[in-house]
Every structure is written in C-alpha cells, then in structure tokens.
C-alpha cells in the first residue's frame, strides 16, 4: 500500500490529477467520453486541472476560467458522476490525507452535484447548451 501524505505543493496536485485521470482514461464508463472530448489535447487539459486544483487547495491563484461551460453538452448522467466521484475519492484515499484531501473530496462532490444538476437541466430543456 502507498504511504499517504498531505497535499501541500504543485507536485502533490500533479500527482493527484495525473493518477486520477489515468484511472478515468482506463475506466469503461468514463474513458470513452473523455477520450472523445479531449482527444490529443490531454497535456493542455491536465495543465488546466493542475491550475484549478492549485487554486482551490493551495490558494495559489493560477486558474482563471469557468469550469462548467466545456462540460455543458457532455452525454453524461448520474451514473457517470457517481463513478467520477468513486475514482476521485479512491485516488485521494490511496495517496493523500489531511485537510486538503478532505477539502478536495468536499469540493469535488459539490462540483459533481452542480455539474450533474446543470447538465440535466440543459439536456431536458431542449437546448443544445449554454445561451
């Protein structure tokens, strides 16, 4: 079993993001959706995610953007968000402990809840996305 540590640096954020998205890419449910959307742009996508989590967990403001719009038209539902959270929590539990790990779980859960709700809204209002 891996020894866990606090999330305290950008290197820790990179480990979290890289380990998590390695699992996502291999996942039967999530992998094809991410591969179709991201394609050959994984390095750019991961850089955005490093900046997002660095801002959220370390208070180092490197992310400037709005996370939801790129996700608005994804063909996903509750089962996708449940699997995403399962893999995210699993990655955290295997590699990290402490307050920032707890905060990451909390923030991810709130983000998943909000994204799922908004995507459901857009899927059922007959609109192709954000207006």
TORDRENGU-191854 format. One record per residue: y, x, z of N, C-alpha, C in turn; residue number from 1; residue in one letter. Coordinates in steps of 0.2 Angstrom, whole numbers, plus 5000, padded with zeros to 4 digits. Example, Ala and Ser with C-alpha at 12.3 -4.5 7.8 and 13.67 -1.06 7.14 Angstrom:
<nodes>
4972,5066,5039,4978,5062,5039,4984,5066,5039,1,A
4989,5064,5035,4995,5068,5036,5000,5064,5039,2,S
</nodes>
This chain:
<nodes>
4994,5004,5000,5000,5000,5000,5006,5004,5000,1,X
5011,5002,4996,5018,5006,4996,5021,5006,5003,2,X
5025,5011,5004,5029,5011,5010,5036,5008,5008,3,X
5038,5003,5012,5044,4999,5010,5050,5003,5013,4,X
5056,5001,5010,5062,5004,5013,5068,4999,5012,5,X
5073,5001,5015,5079,4997,5014,5082,4998,5007,6,X
5085,4992,5004,5089,4993,4998,5096,4995,5000,7,X
5097,5002,4998,5103,5005,5000,5107,5009,4995,8,X
5104,5009,4989,5108,5013,4984,5106,5010,4977,9,X
5110,5012,4972,5109,5010,4965,5101,5012,4963,10,X
5099,5017,4965,5092,5019,4964,5087,5014,4966,11,X
5088,5011,4972,5084,5006,4975,5085,5000,4971,12,X
5091,4998,4969,5092,4992,4964,5088,4993,4958,13,X
5088,4999,4955,5085,5000,4949,5077,5000,4950,14,X
5075,5002,4955,5068,5001,4957,5066,4994,4957,15,X
5070,4990,4961,5069,4983,4962,5068,4979,4955,16,X
5074,4980,4951,5074,4977,4944,5069,4979,4940,17,X
5068,4986,4939,5063,4988,4934,5056,4986,4936,18,X
5054,4986,4943,5047,4984,4945,5046,4977,4944,19,X
5052,4973,4945,5051,4965,4945,5050,4964,4937,20,X
5055,4966,4933,5054,4965,4926,5048,4967,4922,21,X
5045,4973,4925,5038,4975,4922,5033,4969,4924,22,X
5034,4966,4929,5029,4961,4931,5031,4955,4927,23,X
5037,4953,4926,5039,4947,4922,5037,4948,4915,24,X
5037,4954,4912,5035,4955,4905,5028,4955,4904,25,X
5024,4956,4909,5017,4955,4909,5014,4948,4910,26,X
5019,4944,4913,5017,4938,4915,5015,4933,4909,27,X
5010,4929,4910,5008,4925,4904,5013,4919,4903,28,X
5016,4917,4908,5021,4911,4908,5028,4914,4906,29,X
5030,4919,4909,5037,4921,4908,5038,4926,4903,30,X
5033,4930,4902,5033,4936,4897,5036,4934,4890,31,X
5032,4929,4887,5034,4927,4880,5041,4924,4880,32,X
5044,4921,4885,5051,4918,4885,5056,4924,4885,33,X
5054,4929,4889,5059,4934,4890,5059,4939,4884,34,X
5053,4940,4881,5052,4944,4875,5056,4941,4869,35,X
5055,4934,4868,5058,4931,4863,5066,4931,4863,36,X
5068,4930,4869,5075,4930,4870,5078,4937,4870,37,X
5075,4942,4873,5078,4949,4874,5076,4954,4868,38,X
5070,4953,4866,5068,4957,4860,5068,4964,4862,39,X
5072,4968,4857,5073,4975,4858,5079,4977,4863,40,X
5082,4972,4866,5088,4974,4870,5087,4974,4877,41,X
5081,4977,4879,5079,4977,4886,5083,4982,4890,42,X
5085,4988,4887,5089,4993,4891,5096,4990,4892,43,X
5099,4986,4888,5105,4983,4889,5105,4978,4894,44,X
5099,4974,4894,5098,4968,4899,5097,4971,4906,45,X
5093,4976,4906,5092,4979,4913,5099,4982,4916,46,X
5103,4985,4912,5109,4988,4914,5113,4982,4917,47,X
5114,4977,4914,5117,4971,4917,5114,4969,4923,48,X
5108,4969,4924,5104,4967,4930,5106,4972,4936,49,X
5106,4978,4934,5107,4983,4939,5114,4982,4942,50,X
5119,4981,4937,5126,4980,4940,5126,4973,4944,51,X
5123,4968,4942,5123,4961,4945,5121,4963,4952,52,X
5115,4965,4953,5112,4966,4960,5116,4971,4964,53,X
5118,4976,4961,5123,4981,4964,5129,4978,4967,54,X
5132,4973,4963,5137,4970,4966,5135,4965,4972,55,X
5130,4961,4971,5128,4956,4976,5125,4960,4982,56,X
5121,4965,4982,5118,4968,4988,5122,4973,4991,57,X
5125,4977,4987,5128,4983,4989,5136,4983,4990,58,X
5139,4977,4987,5146,4976,4987,5150,4981,4983,59,X
5146,4984,4978,5150,4989,4974,5151,4985,4967,60,X
5157,4983,4966,5158,4978,4961,5158,4981,4954,61,X
5152,4981,4951,5151,4984,4944,5149,4979,4939,62,X
5148,4972,4941,5146,4967,4937,5152,4962,4936,63,X
5154,4961,4930,5159,4956,4929,5156,4952,4923,64,X
5155,4946,4925,5152,4941,4920,5150,4935,4923,65,X
5148,4930,4919,5145,4924,4921,5137,4924,4920,66,X
5133,4924,4925,5126,4924,4923,5123,4918,4920,67,X
5126,4912,4921,5122,4906,4919,5122,4905,4911,68,X
5128,4906,4908,5128,4904,4900,5122,4907,4896,69,X
5120,4913,4897,5115,4916,4892,5108,4912,4894,70,X
5108,4909,4899,5101,4905,4901,5101,4898,4900,71,X
5107,4895,4898,5108,4888,4897,5103,4885,4892,72,X
5101,4888,4887,5096,4885,4882,5089,4887,4883,73,X
5087,4891,4888,5081,4893,4889,5076,4887,4889,74,X
5070,4888,4886,5065,4882,4886,5061,4883,4893,75,X
5064,4882,4898,5060,4883,4905,5061,4876,4909,76,X
5057,4876,4914,5057,4871,4919,5055,4873,4926,77,X
5054,4869,4930,5052,4871,4937,5047,4876,4938,78,X
5041,4875,4934,5036,4880,4935,5038,4887,4933,79,X
5042,4888,4929,5045,4895,4927,5049,4898,4933,80,X
5053,4893,4936,5057,4896,4941,5053,4898,4947,81,X
5047,4894,4948,5043,4895,4954,5039,4902,4953,82,X
5037,4903,4947,5034,4909,4945,5039,4915,4946,83,X
5045,4914,4943,5050,4919,4944,5051,4921,4951,84,X
5052,4916,4955,5053,4917,4962,5047,4921,4966,85,X
5041,4919,4964,5035,4922,4966,5035,4929,4965,86,X
5036,4931,4959,5036,4938,4957,5042,4942,4960,87,X
5047,4939,4961,5053,4942,4964,5052,4944,4971,88,X
5049,4939,4975,5048,4940,4982,5042,4945,4983,89,X
5037,4944,4979,5032,4949,4979,5034,4956,4978,90,X
5039,4957,4973,5041,4964,4972,5045,4966,4978,91,X
5049,4962,4981,5053,4964,4987,5048,4966,4992,92,X
5044,4961,4994,5039,4962,4999,5035,4969,4998,93,X
5033,4971,4992,5029,4977,4991,5033,4983,4992,94,X
5040,4983,4991,5044,4989,4990,5050,4989,4995,95,X
5052,4984,4998,5058,4984,5002,5057,4980,5009,96,X
5062,4981,5013,5063,4977,5019,5070,4978,5021,97,X
5072,4974,5027,5078,4974,5029,5083,4969,5027,98,X
5089,4969,5029,5094,4964,5027,5095,4963,5020,99,X
5096,4968,5016,5097,4967,5009,5091,4964,5005,100,X
5085,4966,5008,5079,4962,5005,5079,4955,5006,101,X
5081,4953,5012,5082,4946,5014,5087,4943,5010,102,X
5093,4946,5009,5099,4943,5006,5097,4943,4998,103,X
5093,4947,4996,5091,4947,4989,5086,4940,4988,104,X
5082,4939,4992,5077,4933,4992,5082,4927,4992,105,X
5086,4927,4997,5091,4921,4998,5095,4920,4991,106,X
5098,4925,4989,5102,4924,4983,5098,4922,4977,107,X
5092,4925,4976,5088,4924,4970,5086,4916,4971,108,X
5084,4914,4977,5082,4907,4977,5088,4902,4976,109,X
5094,4904,4978,5099,4899,4977,5101,4900,4969,110,X
5101,4905,4966,5102,4906,4959,5097,4902,4955,111,X
5090,4903,4957,5085,4899,4953,5086,4892,4954,112,X
5088,4889,4960,5089,4882,4961,5095,4880,4957,113,X
5100,4884,4956,5106,4882,4952,5104,4882,4945,114,X
5101,4887,4943,5099,4888,4936,5095,4882,4934,115,X
5090,4881,4938,5085,4875,4936,5088,4869,4935,116,X
5093,4867,4940,5096,4861,4940,5101,4860,4934,117,X
5105,4866,4932,5109,4865,4927,5105,4865,4920,118,X
5100,4869,4919,5096,4869,4913,5093,4862,4912,119,X
5090,4859,4918,5088,4852,4917,5093,4847,4915,120,X
5099,4848,4917,5105,4844,4915,5106,4844,4908,121,X
5106,4850,4905,5108,4852,4898,5102,4849,4894,122,X
5096,4850,4896,5090,4848,4892,5090,4840,4892,123,X
5092,4837,4897,5092,4829,4897,5098,4825,4895,124,X
5103,4829,4894,5109,4825,4892,5110,4825,4884,125,X
5105,4828,4880,5105,4828,4873,5110,4833,4870,126,X
5113,4838,4874,5117,4843,4872,5114,4850,4871,127,X
5116,4853,4866,5112,4860,4865,5114,4865,4869,128,X
5118,4864,4874,5121,4869,4879,5127,4868,4882,129,X
5131,4873,4883,5137,4873,4886,5142,4871,4881,130,X
5147,4867,4884,5153,4865,4879,5159,4868,4882,131,X
</nodes>
